[in-house]
Amino acid sequence: MSLTQPLASDHQLARLLQIGIVLEEVIEARAAKHAAATTVDDDAELRALLEEASAESADHRRRLEALVEDLDADTVPFEEIQTLVEAQYEADEDFDGVLYDQLCNEETAYKFYDDLIDAVEASETDFGIDREQLLDVLATIRAEEAEGVEDVTELMEARQ
């Protein structure tokens, strides 16, 4: 399954939405872990950015889960993803490492949603959910990811 081709079924759409859910779960877990592990005590701005990113990803995950639920497909529980992230991902407490990681997460998510929107728009399939609602949710999430990229970039530039 590729995002370079139009979607042909609810099953393909559900699988791609589930990829988005996993992406959001990883971002949520990483941002929360960075926020909790950061040793930069006097950097409230960094901690607030990470906490906001974690909360935003949780919201994105819930929105995507609602779309998948409308398609009658199952999702991977957040607790399973969080456990995998904690077991395989060690938060880098270095300020630049945290920001670069967060920037990569935000950019990856933005690109994924941009490509998914293109694939949905190119598709002539009648999905089991309203196309406009689907595109509205995806466009909103993509815009929030773009704002996240800008926020991280601004913080990085302010620190140079």
TIVO-839496 format. One record per residue: y, x, z of N, C-alpha, C, O in turn; residue number from 1; residue in one letter. Coordinates in Angstrom, 3 decimals. Atoms other than C-alpha are relative to their C-alpha. Layout:
BEGIN
[[Y,X,Z],[Y,X,Z],[Y,X,Z],[Y,X,Z],NUM,'A']
...
//
This chain:
BEGIN
[[-1.179,0.862,0.000],[0.000,0.000,0.000],[1.232,0.901,0.000],[1.334,1.842,0.787],1,'M']
[[-1.195,-0.826,0.154],[3.340,1.423,-1.035],[1.246,-0.864,0.006],[1.235,-1.994,-0.483],2,'S']
[[-1.274,0.720,0.011],[6.924,0.372,-0.489],[0.733,0.159,-1.325],[1.809,-0.408,-1.512],3,'L']
[[-0.639,-0.160,1.306],[7.725,1.449,-4.029],[-0.385,-1.120,-0.954],[0.142,-1.205,-2.063],4,'T']
[[0.429,1.126,0.819],[5.993,-1.656,-5.374],[0.281,-1.306,0.727],[0.273,-1.347,1.958],5,'Q']
[[-0.233,1.296,-0.648],[6.755,-5.330,-4.754],[-1.220,-0.438,0.807],[-2.355,-0.099,0.473],6,'P']
[[1.086,0.505,-0.833],[4.697,-7.016,-2.068],[-0.694,-1.165,-0.698],[-0.040,-1.989,-1.338],7,'L']
[[0.757,1.016,0.725],[1.927,-9.263,-3.368],[-0.662,-1.032,0.910],[-1.257,-1.991,0.417],8,'A']
[[0.696,0.951,-0.875],[0.664,-11.064,-0.244],[0.577,0.021,1.410],[1.285,0.949,1.803],9,'S']
[[-0.359,0.044,-1.416],[1.273,-12.146,3.336],[-0.672,1.142,0.751],[-0.095,1.710,1.678],10,'D']
[[0.737,-1.078,-0.669],[-1.353,-9.595,4.354],[0.757,1.327,-0.126],[0.910,2.051,0.857],11,'H']
[[-0.769,-1.234,0.190],[0.645,-6.718,2.829],[1.281,-0.033,0.821],[1.632,0.954,1.468],12,'Q']
[[-1.232,0.128,-0.771],[3.856,-8.007,4.398],[-0.279,0.187,1.486],[0.452,0.902,2.170],13,'L']
[[0.342,-0.119,-1.428],[2.177,-8.343,7.815],[-0.285,1.451,0.366],[0.165,1.922,1.410],14,'A']
[[0.319,-1.401,-0.289],[0.831,-4.776,7.626],[1.263,0.857,0.028],[1.398,1.735,0.880],15,'R']
[[-1.245,-0.776,0.009],[4.252,-3.390,6.727],[0.875,-0.342,1.200],[1.512,0.540,1.777],16,'L']
[[-0.742,0.380,-1.210],[5.903,-5.370,9.510],[-0.627,0.651,1.230],[0.081,1.056,2.151],17,'L']
[[0.676,-0.658,-1.114],[3.278,-3.963,11.867],[0.318,1.494,0.042],[0.414,2.074,1.124],18,'Q']
[[-0.436,-1.396,0.024],[4.195,-0.454,10.735],[1.385,0.102,0.638],[1.649,1.017,1.418],19,'I']
[[-1.321,0.036,-0.621],[7.784,-1.333,11.660],[-0.089,-0.166,1.504],[0.673,0.454,2.246],20,'G']
[[0.194,0.204,-1.437],[6.570,-2.540,15.059],[-0.418,1.303,0.668],[0.117,1.672,1.714],21,'I']
[[0.456,-1.277,-0.564],[4.741,0.733,15.688],[1.140,1.016,-0.011],[1.329,1.748,0.961],22,'V']
[[-1.161,-0.894,0.079],[7.795,2.688,14.512],[0.972,-0.292,1.138],[1.447,0.627,1.804],23,'L']
[[-0.917,0.378,-1.086],[9.979,0.751,16.956],[-0.590,0.338,1.363],[0.136,0.754,2.266],24,'E']
[[0.645,-0.334,-1.270],[7.430,1.247,19.746],[0.106,1.492,0.295],[0.361,1.892,1.431],25,'E']
[[-0.104,-1.450,-0.180],[7.444,5.002,19.200],[1.443,0.385,0.352],[1.670,1.186,1.258],26,'V']
[[-1.406,-0.295,-0.281],[11.254,5.113,19.120],[0.357,-0.442,1.417],[1.023,0.286,2.154],27,'I']
[[-0.278,0.523,-1.345],[11.445,2.962,22.253],[-0.572,0.912,1.075],[0.113,1.254,2.039],28,'E']
[[0.651,-0.848,-0.999],[8.970,5.111,24.160],[0.638,1.387,0.065],[0.842,1.922,1.154],29,'A']
[[-0.623,-1.331,0.019],[10.546,8.410,23.059],[1.388,-0.029,0.639],[1.713,0.826,1.462],30,'R']
[[-1.356,0.076,-0.554],[14.102,7.326,23.875],[-0.047,-0.218,1.502],[0.723,0.397,2.240],31,'A']
[[0.120,0.251,-1.441],[13.044,5.994,27.280],[-0.468,1.255,0.725],[0.022,1.576,1.807],32,'A']
[[0.513,-1.225,-0.622],[11.119,9.176,28.029],[1.086,1.076,0.038],[1.234,1.765,1.047],33,'K']
[[-1.115,-0.956,0.006],[14.081,11.358,26.974],[1.035,-0.369,1.062],[1.528,0.502,1.780],34,'H']
[[-1.002,0.440,-0.971],[16.444,9.273,29.106],[-0.461,0.301,1.420],[0.325,0.749,2.255],35,'A']
[[0.537,-0.223,-1.343],[14.181,9.550,32.135],[-0.162,1.481,0.324],[-0.042,1.883,1.481],36,'A']
[[0.306,-1.408,-0.233],[13.441,13.251,31.671],[1.194,0.931,-0.135],[1.103,2.106,0.221],37,'A']
[[-1.126,-0.895,0.241],[16.873,14.572,30.788],[0.497,0.591,1.317],[0.615,-0.102,2.327],38,'T']
[[-0.484,-0.686,-1.198],[18.142,17.152,33.263],[1.505,0.239,-0.067],[2.078,0.894,0.803],39,'T']
[[-1.445,-0.144,0.138],[21.713,17.006,32.035],[0.635,-1.094,0.865],[0.992,-2.164,0.373],40,'V']
[[-0.424,1.001,-0.983],[22.906,15.204,35.191],[1.376,-0.592,-0.278],[1.621,-1.769,-0.013],41,'D']
[[-1.365,0.482,0.177],[26.526,14.941,34.210],[0.245,-0.594,-1.389],[1.396,-0.832,-1.755],42,'D']
[[-0.177,0.519,1.354],[25.899,13.588,30.696],[-0.370,-1.475,-0.073],[-1.421,-1.853,-0.590],43,'D']
[[0.210,1.445,0.003],[26.206,9.862,31.147],[-0.008,-0.558,-1.419],[-0.689,-1.544,-1.699],44,'A']
[[-0.078,0.475,1.388],[27.036,9.464,27.442],[-1.356,0.134,-0.704],[-1.774,-0.774,-1.422],45,'E']
[[1.328,-0.210,0.589],[23.679,10.922,26.354],[-0.996,-0.991,0.573],[-1.750,-1.619,-0.171],46,'L']
[[0.934,0.917,-0.643],[21.741,8.871,28.881],[0.241,-1.433,-0.483],[-0.716,-2.161,-0.747],47,'R']
[[-0.323,1.357,0.468],[23.564,5.673,27.813],[-0.466,-0.194,-1.434],[-1.001,-1.251,-1.770],48,'A']
[[0.449,0.095,1.389],[22.845,6.392,24.135],[-1.509,-0.189,-0.056],[-1.995,-1.040,-0.801],49,'L']
[[1.458,0.086,0.006],[19.137,6.889,24.840],[-0.490,-1.332,0.578],[-1.424,-1.934,0.049],50,'L']
[[0.396,1.284,-0.585],[18.874,3.822,27.073],[0.291,-1.147,-0.959],[-0.500,-2.083,-1.074],51,'E']
[[-0.342,1.027,0.984],[20.647,1.722,24.441],[-0.978,0.030,-1.170],[-1.390,-1.022,-1.659],52,'E']
[[0.959,-0.130,1.102],[18.335,3.073,21.719],[-1.351,-0.585,0.387],[-1.996,-1.251,-0.422],53,'A']
[[1.271,0.549,-0.467],[15.289,2.183,23.794],[0.044,-1.529,0.048],[-0.884,-2.197,-0.406],54,'S']
[[-0.145,1.456,-0.087],[16.554,-1.343,24.479],[0.097,-0.626,-1.392],[-0.472,-1.690,-1.636],55,'A']
[[-0.138,0.517,1.361],[17.507,-1.831,20.818],[-1.347,-0.009,-0.711],[-1.674,-0.969,-1.409],56,'E']
[[1.319,-0.053,0.631],[14.062,-0.731,19.648],[-0.917,-1.078,0.570],[-1.713,-1.663,-0.163],57,'S']
[[0.796,1.084,-0.597],[12.453,-3.157,22.100],[0.380,-1.341,-0.617],[-0.486,-2.172,-0.891],58,'A']
[[-0.459,1.228,0.637],[14.587,-5.936,20.626],[-0.496,-0.085,-1.445],[-0.940,-1.144,-1.887],59,'D']
[[0.488,-0.023,1.382],[13.676,-4.896,17.072],[-1.498,-0.321,-0.021],[-1.968,-1.091,-0.859],60,'H']
[[1.445,0.233,-0.079],[10.002,-4.853,18.056],[-0.287,-1.483,0.212],[-1.165,-2.043,-0.444],61,'R']
[[0.220,1.430,-0.263],[10.219,-8.400,19.431],[0.319,-0.852,-1.231],[-0.392,-1.813,-1.523],62,'R']
[[-0.341,0.754,1.217],[11.939,-9.656,16.270],[-1.086,0.142,-1.063],[-1.462,-0.832,-1.715],63,'R']
[[1.063,-0.232,0.979],[9.295,-8.068,14.061],[-1.290,-0.697,0.424],[-1.996,-1.260,-0.412],64,'L']
[[1.191,0.689,-0.497],[6.505,-9.416,16.275],[0.078,-1.496,-0.268],[-0.934,-2.124,-0.582],65,'E']
[[-0.166,1.429,0.282],[7.935,-12.916,15.846],[-0.288,-0.294,-1.472],[-0.903,-1.309,-1.797],66,'A']
[[0.295,0.185,1.421],[7.799,-12.506,12.066],[-1.504,0.093,-0.262],[-2.061,-0.716,-1.004],67,'L']
[[1.446,-0.164,0.180],[4.197,-11.261,12.238],[-0.740,-1.214,0.568],[-1.715,-1.686,-0.016],68,'V']
[[0.621,1.188,-0.600],[3.306,-14.155,14.535],[0.098,-1.189,-0.956],[-0.848,-1.968,-1.073],69,'E']
[[-0.154,1.077,0.977],[4.689,-16.565,11.923],[-0.968,0.149,-1.166],[-1.302,-0.826,-1.838],70,'D']
[[0.989,-0.253,1.054],[2.285,-14.932,9.470],[-1.438,-0.077,0.537],[-2.386,0.163,-0.212],71,'L']
[[1.309,0.089,-0.654],[-0.631,-15.425,11.935],[-0.781,1.309,-0.062],[-1.969,1.315,-0.386],72,'D']
[[0.649,-1.308,-0.043],[-1.392,-11.706,12.225],[0.181,0.586,1.398],[1.126,0.233,2.103],73,'A']
[[-0.059,-0.617,-1.327],[-2.050,-9.616,15.348],[0.804,1.292,-0.049],[0.928,1.920,-1.100],74,'D']
[[-0.732,-1.259,-0.103],[0.036,-6.672,16.568],[-0.680,0.913,1.012],[-1.539,0.488,1.784],75,'T']
[[0.492,-0.981,-0.959],[-0.731,-3.519,18.515],[0.871,-0.104,1.252],[2.094,-0.015,1.144],76,'V']
[[-0.811,0.116,-1.220],[0.355,-3.926,22.186],[0.812,1.261,0.269],[0.330,2.377,0.071],77,'P']
[[-0.901,-1.112,-0.284],[3.315,-1.745,23.197],[-0.618,0.990,0.975],[-0.439,2.199,0.821],78,'F']
[[0.575,-0.880,-1.010],[1.398,-0.363,26.178],[-0.934,1.030,-0.626],[-0.990,2.172,-0.169],79,'E']
[[0.895,-0.942,0.673],[-1.170,1.215,23.832],[0.793,1.093,-0.712],[0.424,2.267,-0.653],80,'E']
[[-0.825,-0.986,0.701],[1.523,2.917,21.755],[0.694,0.907,1.010],[0.746,2.123,0.823],81,'I']
[[-0.697,-0.784,-1.013],[3.448,4.016,24.849],[-0.931,1.044,0.603],[-0.520,2.184,0.819],82,'Q']
[[0.969,-0.933,-0.556],[0.302,5.622,26.281],[-0.263,1.149,-0.972],[-0.333,2.308,-0.563],83,'T']
[[0.213,-1.049,1.001],[-0.318,7.499,23.032],[1.192,0.944,-0.078],[1.019,2.160,-0.159],84,'L']
[[-1.204,-0.827,0.071],[3.283,8.716,22.906],[0.075,0.906,1.218],[0.375,2.093,1.090],85,'V']
[[-0.074,-0.808,-1.215],[3.164,9.885,26.512],[-1.061,1.088,0.007],[-0.821,2.189,0.502],86,'E']
[[1.081,-0.977,0.008],[-0.146,11.650,25.967],[0.226,1.093,-1.038],[-0.170,2.239,-0.824],87,'A']
[[-0.104,-0.950,1.091],[0.820,13.352,22.714],[1.408,0.525,-0.240],[1.605,1.406,-1.078],88,'Q']
[[-1.373,-0.392,0.280],[4.578,13.741,22.917],[0.665,0.439,1.279],[0.779,-0.346,2.221],89,'Y']
[[-0.699,-0.548,-1.160],[6.373,15.942,25.404],[1.493,-0.005,-0.301],[1.933,0.617,-1.268],90,'E']
[[-1.440,0.098,0.230],[10.083,15.143,25.690],[0.663,1.361,0.190],[0.510,1.999,1.232],91,'A']
[[-0.769,-1.236,-0.072],[12.243,18.170,24.945],[1.279,-0.308,0.761],[2.076,-1.140,0.328],92,'D']
[[-1.154,0.306,-0.833],[14.877,18.223,27.668],[1.260,0.697,-0.467],[2.340,0.434,0.063],93,'E']
[[-1.160,-0.663,0.553],[17.188,20.459,25.675],[0.889,-1.037,-0.688],[0.404,-1.868,-1.456],94,'D']
[[-0.946,0.994,0.522],[20.317,18.483,24.742],[-0.108,-0.153,-1.503],[-0.250,-1.270,-1.999],95,'F']
[[0.068,0.072,1.453],[20.207,19.372,21.042],[-1.336,-0.553,-0.471],[-1.383,-1.329,-1.426],96,'D']
[[1.321,0.502,0.376],[16.470,18.706,20.850],[-0.104,-1.501,0.164],[-0.691,-2.184,-0.675],97,'G']
[[0.011,1.442,-0.243],[16.921,15.250,22.330],[0.794,-0.717,-1.081],[0.327,-1.716,-1.627],98,'V']
[[-0.832,0.654,1.013],[19.724,14.366,19.921],[-0.605,0.104,-1.394],[-0.572,-0.867,-2.150],99,'L']
[[0.634,-0.132,1.312],[17.935,15.756,16.861],[-1.205,-0.925,-0.112],[-1.432,-1.525,-1.162],100,'Y']
[[1.142,0.904,0.002],[14.821,13.811,17.815],[0.470,-1.443,-0.190],[-0.102,-2.188,-0.986],101,'D']
[[-0.513,1.362,0.116],[16.835,10.623,18.234],[0.573,-0.247,-1.386],[0.380,-1.328,-1.943],102,'Q']
[[-0.536,0.148,1.346],[18.646,11.203,14.930],[-1.134,-0.185,-1.011],[-1.047,-1.041,-1.892],103,'L']
[[1.153,0.122,0.896],[15.317,11.681,13.147],[-0.619,-1.390,0.120],[-0.957,-2.009,-0.889],104,'C']
[[0.563,1.333,-0.223],[13.987,8.465,14.721],[0.845,-1.076,-0.667],[0.317,-1.948,-1.356],105,'N']
[[-0.906,1.008,0.557],[17.047,6.443,13.701],[-0.002,0.048,-1.527],[-0.033,-0.994,-2.180],106,'E']
[[-0.004,-0.138,1.454],[17.081,7.837,10.149],[-1.312,-0.486,-0.607],[-1.308,-1.140,-1.650],107,'E']
[[1.305,0.447,0.482],[13.349,7.218,9.700],[-0.075,-1.520,-0.002],[-0.532,-2.125,-0.971],108,'T']
[[0.023,1.459,-0.085],[13.698,3.633,10.863],[0.911,-0.619,-1.057],[0.526,-1.584,-1.716],109,'A']
[[-0.926,0.532,1.005],[16.732,3.024,8.636],[-0.645,0.037,-1.378],[-0.631,-0.963,-2.096],110,'Y']
[[0.608,-0.156,1.324],[14.922,4.341,5.563],[-1.179,-0.955,-0.163],[-1.340,-1.549,-1.229],111,'K']
[[1.136,0.922,0.074],[11.790,2.305,6.347],[0.484,-1.417,-0.291],[-0.035,-2.082,-1.187],112,'F']
[[-0.486,1.372,0.202],[13.758,-0.948,6.615],[0.700,-0.156,-1.346],[0.608,-1.211,-1.973],113,'Y']
[[-0.647,0.048,1.304],[15.792,-0.129,3.526],[-1.056,-0.169,-1.097],[-0.903,-1.003,-1.990],114,'D']
[[1.079,0.093,0.980],[12.593,0.400,1.522],[-0.740,-1.332,0.095],[-1.110,-1.905,-0.930],115,'D']
[[0.702,1.274,-0.182],[10.933,-2.702,3.009],[0.830,-1.147,-0.581],[0.282,-2.045,-1.221],116,'L']
[[-0.878,1.032,0.576],[13.940,-4.857,2.069],[-0.082,0.038,-1.521],[-0.179,-1.008,-2.162],117,'I']
[[0.112,-0.133,1.454],[13.784,-3.496,-1.486],[-1.330,-0.576,-0.500],[-1.364,-1.266,-1.519],118,'D']
[[1.319,0.496,0.410],[10.041,-4.286,-1.679],[-0.066,-1.522,0.096],[-0.637,-2.166,-0.784],119,'A']
[[-0.010,1.461,-0.144],[10.554,-7.850,-0.394],[0.850,-0.621,-1.103],[0.449,-1.610,-1.717],120,'V']
[[-0.889,0.545,1.029],[13.457,-8.441,-2.776],[-0.613,0.104,-1.399],[-0.361,-0.751,-2.248],121,'E']
[[0.638,-0.170,1.304],[11.409,-7.132,-5.722],[-1.230,-0.898,-0.176],[-1.714,-1.087,-1.292],122,'A']
[[1.203,0.819,0.036],[8.488,-9.387,-4.842],[0.304,-1.425,-0.441],[1.331,-2.001,-0.081],123,'S']
[[-0.105,1.401,0.401],[7.984,-12.765,-6.467],[-0.970,-0.874,0.789],[-1.136,-2.054,0.482],124,'E']
[[0.973,0.702,-0.822],[5.409,-13.771,-3.853],[0.690,-1.010,0.904],[1.766,-0.746,1.440],125,'T']
[[-0.451,0.980,-0.992],[5.927,-16.908,-1.794],[-0.719,0.320,1.305],[-1.907,0.037,1.462],126,'D']
[[0.592,-0.386,-1.273],[5.352,-15.610,1.712],[-0.154,-1.211,0.916],[0.460,-2.256,0.700],127,'F']
[[0.219,1.070,-0.967],[4.154,-17.727,4.611],[1.154,-0.174,0.965],[1.097,-1.032,1.846],128,'G']
[[-1.212,0.148,-0.800],[7.568,-17.251,6.228],[1.185,-0.070,-0.947],[1.097,0.365,-2.095],129,'I']
[[-1.192,0.164,0.809],[11.024,-18.019,4.939],[0.554,1.359,-0.423],[0.839,2.208,0.422],130,'D']
[[-0.473,-1.274,0.554],[12.201,-15.184,2.663],[1.394,0.358,0.520],[1.644,1.510,0.875],131,'R']
[[-1.370,-0.279,-0.456],[15.865,-15.517,3.685],[0.015,0.411,1.470],[0.749,1.319,1.862],132,'E']
[[0.089,-0.372,-1.418],[14.974,-15.412,7.385],[-0.550,1.421,0.131],[-0.030,2.228,0.902],133,'Q']
[[0.597,-1.336,-0.001],[12.777,-12.362,6.760],[1.031,1.057,-0.369],[1.192,2.053,0.337],134,'L']
[[-0.998,-0.968,0.454],[15.501,-10.558,4.828],[1.162,0.117,0.977],[1.711,1.202,1.165],135,'L']
[[-1.086,-0.034,-0.986],[18.126,-11.521,7.414],[-0.389,0.861,1.201],[0.404,1.684,1.657],136,'D']
[[0.467,-0.800,-1.137],[16.055,-10.047,10.263],[-0.056,1.476,-0.377],[0.423,2.331,0.367],137,'V']
[[0.119,-1.399,0.430],[15.295,-6.879,8.299],[1.359,0.644,-0.247],[1.570,1.802,0.114],138,'L']
[[-1.337,-0.548,0.257],[18.920,-6.431,7.182],[0.759,0.255,1.301],[1.482,1.244,1.417],139,'A']
[[-0.647,-0.188,-1.299],[20.162,-6.875,10.751],[-0.536,1.248,0.696],[0.231,2.051,1.227],140,'T']
[[0.610,-1.180,-0.627],[17.700,-4.294,12.066],[0.446,1.266,-0.733],[0.781,2.265,-0.097],141,'I']
[[-0.437,-1.171,0.773],[18.589,-1.898,9.221],[1.440,0.376,0.350],[1.750,1.558,0.502],142,'R']
[[-1.407,-0.262,-0.347],[22.310,-2.246,10.045],[0.107,0.620,1.392],[0.919,1.518,1.613],143,'A']
[[-0.020,-0.565,-1.356],[21.626,-1.535,13.722],[-0.529,1.429,0.001],[-0.047,2.267,0.763],144,'E']
[[0.499,-1.377,0.115],[19.615,1.558,12.764],[1.081,0.902,-0.604],[1.232,2.052,-0.191],145,'E']
[[-1.103,-0.778,0.584],[22.549,2.717,10.598],[1.049,0.305,1.060],[1.576,1.416,1.113],146,'A']
[[-0.946,-0.227,-1.098],[24.849,2.270,13.598],[-0.537,1.053,0.959],[0.222,1.875,1.472],147,'E']
[[0.616,-1.006,-0.864],[22.387,4.305,15.662],[0.147,1.399,-0.574],[0.441,2.344,0.157],148,'G']
[[-0.189,-1.297,0.666],[22.520,7.138,13.115],[1.438,0.466,0.208],[1.679,1.624,0.548],149,'V']
[[-1.418,-0.355,-0.172],[26.327,7.052,13.290],[0.301,0.395,1.444],[1.013,1.371,1.683],150,'E']
[[-0.252,-0.309,-1.411],[26.345,7.008,17.108],[-0.530,1.381,0.378],[0.162,2.155,1.039],151,'D']
[[0.579,-1.299,-0.317],[24.011,9.996,17.383],[0.786,1.112,-0.694],[1.067,2.148,-0.092],152,'V']
[[-0.751,-1.010,0.756],[25.897,11.900,14.673],[1.362,0.262,0.664],[1.771,1.414,0.806],153,'T']
[[-1.296,-0.169,-0.666],[29.244,11.272,16.403],[-0.145,0.793,1.296],[0.671,1.670,1.583],154,'E']
[[0.221,-0.724,-1.251],[27.849,12.487,19.729],[-0.315,1.464,-0.276],[0.151,2.348,0.443],155,'L']
[[0.317,-1.381,0.359],[26.434,15.588,18.064],[1.239,0.753,-0.437],[1.445,1.900,-0.041],156,'M']
[[-1.230,-0.642,0.483],[29.723,16.351,16.336],[0.981,0.247,1.134],[1.682,1.259,1.130],157,'E']
[[-0.909,-0.165,-1.137],[31.675,15.871,19.564],[-0.424,1.169,0.884],[0.404,1.734,1.598],158,'A']
[[0.526,-1.063,-0.852],[29.458,18.467,21.263],[0.071,1.367,-0.642],[-0.193,2.371,0.021],159,'R']
[[0.001,-1.314,0.686],[29.881,21.215,18.650],[1.232,0.773,0.306],[1.397,1.891,-0.183],160,'Q']
//
